[in-house]
Amino acid sequence: MWKLLARVDDRNAQGELYLTSIVEIAVSDGCRVEALALSDPDEALGVNTRAELALAEARMRERTLHRVMAAGVTIVDPTATYIDVDIEIGADTLIEPGCVIQGASRIGSGVHLKPGCMIESSRIGDDVEIGPNAHLRPNCQIGDGCRIGNFVEVKNSVLGPGVKADHLSYIGDADVGAKASFGCGSIVVNYDGLVKRRTTVGERAFIGCNVNLIAPVVIEADAFIAAGSTITSDVPSGALGVARARQRTVEGWVARRRKPTSNEHE
């Protein structure tokens, strides 16, 4: 077969390599040529247009979905779920509509992917809850029992067991210890415009709402970061990190600043 393939050329109207030319070459060489009836006609689908490519991809997705469902995975709406052919998913995992799982991803047992999640070349442990509308970019490792909530993005990070990031957060280039928690709007600032650096968050650390962790920085185990803080220095174990301006309240400021309108004069 390889010798025949080497003799296929593109001297035709389309300037393309036709695999079917092998038959002609084999016959001219006096080889024995037989027809084989396929058990699945989809194996012989031709792809010459974008529409035909989409049809072939749809057939492959159907096979993949049937394979994972046969292994004990619940897919709520197969017509709205996209799973690459090499994905491995454990039993009793639930995948809701609109999820896309790509690359060399591995998903454990008892995982719940809520609607609209994107998983790219990442590994997810058992009993993890993700979404809705969460995004795992490549090279993420999510430990058992983690909770990644709505509109949370994780990139090139390792999250230990039981980590929680429930909503509107970005965790990029970080190593996070078990049972650490990220509040709403917390951001790991991994890029300074030139270099991407890593951040370490220790076990059971609590990152408050609207916190910026400016990499490289280390938040040690059991440390607390106050809401609204921008952290640029390491925070030791058991300490509270606060980095925000003191509130100032100016009484009567609105009345002094406000200018009367013409309606008010009337």
C-alpha positions as CSV (number, residue, x, y, z in Angstrom):
1,M,0.0,0.0,0.0
2,W,2.8,2.5,0.9
3,K,4.5,1.8,-2.4
4,L,1.3,2.5,-4.3
5,L,0.6,5.7,-2.3
6,A,4.1,7.0,-3.2
7,R,3.2,6.8,-6.9
8,V,0.0,8.8,-6.7
9,D,0.4,12.2,-8.3
10,D,-1.7,15.4,-8.8
11,R,-1.7,15.4,-12.6
12,N,-5.5,16.0,-13.0
13,A,-7.9,18.8,-13.5
14,Q,-8.1,19.7,-9.8
15,G,-4.4,19.4,-9.1
16,E,-5.2,17.1,-6.2
17,L,-4.0,13.7,-4.9
18,Y,-6.8,11.2,-5.3
19,L,-6.5,8.1,-3.1
20,T,-8.7,6.3,-5.5
21,S,-5.9,6.4,-8.0
22,I,-4.4,3.5,-6.1
23,V,-6.9,1.2,-7.6
24,E,-5.9,2.2,-11.2
25,I,-2.2,1.8,-10.3
26,A,-2.8,-1.6,-8.7
27,V,-4.7,-2.9,-11.7
28,S,-2.0,-1.7,-14.1
29,D,0.6,-3.6,-11.9
30,G,-1.4,-6.8,-12.1
31,C,-2.4,-6.7,-8.4
32,R,-5.5,-8.5,-7.2
33,V,-8.2,-5.9,-6.6
34,E,-11.5,-6.7,-4.8
35,A,-14.5,-4.7,-3.6
36,L,-15.3,-4.6,0.1
37,A,-18.8,-4.0,1.5
38,L,-18.6,-1.6,4.5
39,S,-20.6,-2.3,7.5
40,D,-20.9,1.5,8.1
41,P,-21.3,3.5,4.9
42,D,-20.2,6.7,6.8
43,E,-16.6,5.2,6.5
44,A,-16.7,6.1,2.8
45,L,-18.1,9.6,3.1
46,G,-16.4,12.0,0.6
47,V,-15.2,15.4,1.8
48,N,-14.8,17.9,-1.0
49,T,-16.7,20.9,0.4
50,R,-17.1,22.6,3.7
51,A,-20.7,21.2,3.9
52,E,-19.4,17.7,3.4
53,L,-16.7,18.2,6.0
54,A,-19.3,19.4,8.5
55,L,-21.4,16.3,7.8
56,A,-18.4,14.0,8.3
57,E,-17.6,15.8,11.6
58,A,-21.2,15.4,12.7
59,R,-21.0,11.6,12.1
60,M,-17.8,11.4,14.1
61,R,-19.3,13.4,17.0
62,E,-22.3,11.0,17.1
63,R,-19.9,8.0,17.4
64,T,-18.0,9.7,20.2
65,L,-21.2,10.7,22.1
66,H,-22.6,7.2,21.8
67,R,-19.3,5.8,23.1
68,V,-19.2,8.0,26.2
69,M,-22.9,7.5,27.0
70,A,-22.4,3.7,26.8
71,A,-19.7,4.2,29.4
72,G,-22.2,5.7,31.8
73,V,-22.0,9.5,31.0
74,T,-25.3,11.4,30.9
75,I,-25.5,13.9,28.0
76,V,-28.7,15.9,28.3
77,D,-28.7,17.1,24.6
78,P,-26.3,15.2,22.3
79,T,-27.2,17.6,19.4
80,A,-25.8,20.5,21.4
81,T,-22.7,18.9,22.9
82,Y,-19.3,18.8,21.2
83,I,-16.7,16.3,22.4
84,D,-13.5,15.5,20.6
85,V,-12.8,11.9,19.6
86,D,-10.0,11.2,22.1
87,I,-11.7,12.6,25.2
88,E,-12.0,10.2,28.3
89,I,-14.9,10.8,30.7
90,G,-15.7,8.8,33.8
91,A,-19.0,7.2,34.7
92,D,-21.9,9.2,36.3
93,T,-20.7,12.5,34.9
94,L,-23.5,14.8,33.7
95,I,-22.9,17.1,30.7
96,E,-25.6,19.8,30.0
97,P,-26.2,21.5,26.6
98,G,-23.7,23.8,25.0
99,C,-20.6,22.2,26.4
100,V,-17.5,21.9,24.2
101,I,-14.7,19.5,25.3
102,Q,-11.5,19.6,23.2
103,G,-7.9,18.4,22.9
104,A,-6.4,15.8,25.2
105,S,-8.9,16.4,28.1
106,R,-9.6,13.8,30.8
107,I,-12.7,14.1,33.0
108,G,-13.3,12.1,36.1
109,S,-16.4,10.4,37.6
110,G,-19.4,12.3,39.0
111,V,-18.5,15.6,37.3
112,H,-21.2,18.1,36.6
113,L,-20.6,20.3,33.5
114,K,-23.3,22.9,33.5
115,P,-24.5,24.7,30.3
116,G,-22.1,26.6,28.1
117,C,-18.7,25.3,29.4
118,M,-15.5,25.1,27.3
119,I,-12.9,22.6,28.3
120,E,-9.5,22.6,26.4
121,S,-6.8,20.0,27.0
122,S,-7.3,19.9,30.7
123,R,-7.6,17.2,33.4
124,I,-10.6,17.3,35.8
125,G,-10.8,15.1,38.9
126,D,-13.8,13.4,40.4
127,D,-17.0,15.1,41.8
128,V,-16.1,18.5,40.2
129,E,-18.8,21.1,39.5
130,I,-18.1,23.5,36.6
131,G,-20.2,26.3,35.1
132,P,-22.4,27.5,33.8
133,N,-20.4,29.4,31.2
134,A,-17.0,28.5,32.6
135,H,-13.8,28.2,30.6
136,L,-10.8,25.9,31.3
137,R,-8.0,26.9,28.9
138,P,-5.2,24.4,28.1
139,N,-3.0,22.8,30.8
140,C,-5.3,23.0,33.7
141,Q,-5.5,20.3,36.4
142,I,-8.6,20.5,38.6
143,G,-8.5,18.4,41.8
144,D,-11.4,16.3,43.2
145,G,-14.4,18.2,44.6
146,C,-13.5,21.6,43.1
147,R,-16.2,24.1,42.2
148,I,-15.6,26.4,39.2
149,G,-18.6,28.7,38.9
150,N,-20.2,30.9,36.2
151,F,-18.0,33.0,34.1
152,V,-14.8,31.8,35.7
153,E,-11.7,31.3,33.5
154,V,-8.8,29.1,34.5
155,K,-5.6,28.9,32.5
156,N,-2.4,26.8,32.9
157,S,-3.1,26.3,36.6
158,V,-3.2,23.5,39.2
159,L,-6.1,23.5,41.6
160,G,-5.9,21.2,44.6
161,P,-8.9,19.3,45.9
162,G,-11.9,21.3,47.1
163,V,-10.9,24.7,45.7
164,K,-13.8,27.0,45.1
165,A,-14.1,29.9,42.6
166,D,-17.8,30.4,42.2
167,H,-18.1,33.4,39.9
168,L,-16.5,36.0,37.7
169,S,-12.9,35.2,38.5
170,Y,-9.7,34.6,36.5
171,I,-7.0,32.2,37.7
172,G,-4.0,32.2,35.4
173,D,-0.6,30.5,35.8
174,A,-1.3,29.6,39.5
175,D,-0.7,26.8,41.9
176,V,-3.6,26.6,44.3
177,G,-3.7,24.5,47.5
178,A,-6.5,22.4,48.7
179,K,-9.7,24.1,49.9
180,A,-8.6,27.6,48.9
181,S,-11.4,30.0,48.0
182,F,-11.7,32.8,45.5
183,G,-14.3,35.5,46.0
184,C,-16.4,37.1,43.2
185,G,-14.3,39.2,40.8
186,S,-10.9,38.0,42.1
187,I,-8.1,38.1,39.6
188,V,-4.7,36.4,39.4
189,V,-2.8,39.0,37.4
190,N,-0.3,36.8,35.6
191,Y,0.9,39.1,32.8
192,D,2.9,42.3,33.1
193,G,2.9,43.1,29.4
194,L,6.2,41.2,28.7
195,V,6.3,38.1,30.9
196,K,3.8,35.7,32.4
197,R,4.6,34.8,35.9
198,R,3.1,32.2,38.4
199,T,1.3,32.8,41.6
200,T,1.1,30.4,44.6
201,V,-2.0,30.2,46.8
202,G,-1.7,28.0,49.9
203,E,-4.2,25.5,51.3
204,R,-7.3,27.0,52.8
205,A,-6.3,30.6,51.8
206,F,-9.3,32.9,51.4
207,I,-9.1,35.5,48.5
208,G,-11.8,38.1,49.0
209,C,-14.0,39.7,46.4
210,N,-12.4,42.0,43.8
211,V,-8.8,41.1,44.8
212,N,-5.9,41.4,42.4
213,L,-2.9,39.1,43.0
214,I,0.0,40.6,41.1
215,A,2.3,37.8,40.1
216,P,4.8,36.6,41.2
217,V,3.3,36.5,44.7
218,V,2.8,33.8,47.4
219,I,-0.2,33.6,49.6
220,E,0.6,31.1,52.2
221,A,-1.7,28.6,53.8
222,D,-4.6,29.9,55.9
223,A,-4.0,33.5,54.9
224,F,-6.9,35.9,54.3
225,I,-6.9,38.7,51.7
226,A,-9.4,41.5,52.3
227,A,-11.9,42.4,49.6
228,G,-10.8,45.1,47.2
229,S,-7.1,44.6,47.8
230,T,-4.3,44.6,45.2
231,I,-1.6,42.4,46.6
232,T,2.0,42.8,45.4
233,S,3.9,41.2,48.3
234,D,3.8,37.8,49.8
235,V,1.3,37.2,52.7
236,P,2.4,34.8,55.4
237,S,0.4,31.9,56.8
238,G,-2.5,33.0,59.1
239,A,-2.1,36.7,58.2
240,L,-4.6,39.2,56.8
241,G,-3.4,41.0,53.7
242,V,-5.0,44.4,53.1
243,A,-4.0,46.8,50.4
244,R,-6.6,49.5,49.8
245,A,-7.1,53.2,50.5
246,R,-8.8,54.3,53.7
247,Q,-12.4,55.4,53.1
248,R,-13.2,59.1,53.4
249,T,-16.7,60.3,53.7
250,V,-17.4,64.0,52.8
251,E,-20.7,65.2,54.3
252,G,-22.8,67.5,52.2
253,W,-20.6,67.1,49.1
254,V,-23.5,66.3,46.7
255,A,-25.5,69.4,47.6
256,R,-22.5,71.7,47.3
257,R,-21.6,70.2,43.9
258,R,-25.0,70.1,42.4
259,K,-26.0,73.0,40.2
260,P,-29.7,74.0,40.1
261,T,-31.6,73.3,36.9
262,S,-34.0,75.6,35.1
263,N,-36.9,73.5,36.3
264,E,-35.8,74.0,39.9
265,H,-35.9,77.8,39.5
266,E,-39.5,77.6,38.2
